[in-house]
Amino acid sequence: MPEEFEVGDKVKFKKSHPCGGDVWKILRVGMDFKLKCQKCDRIIMLPRSKFEKSFKKKL
């Protein structure tokens, strides 16, 4: 069963962001995920398929 994600959840990816941060806050859920790096405040958009492939664990 796939994991459920909600706005406000914090997640960890397999690889870290170039700034060194590896914790992201979910800002939007749908076909695309909008994420905010908790270290440098960079905001990115990822397609659901790439997000689920990169996802490691929910915090």
Sequence and secondary structure as in RCSB ss.txt:
>XXXX:A:sequence
MPEEFEVGDKVKFKKSHPCGGDVWKILRVGMDFKLKCQKCDRIIMLPRSKFEKSFKKKL
>XXXX:A:secstr
      TT EEEESS  TTS  EEEEEE SSEEEEEETTT  EEEEEHHHHHHHEEEE 
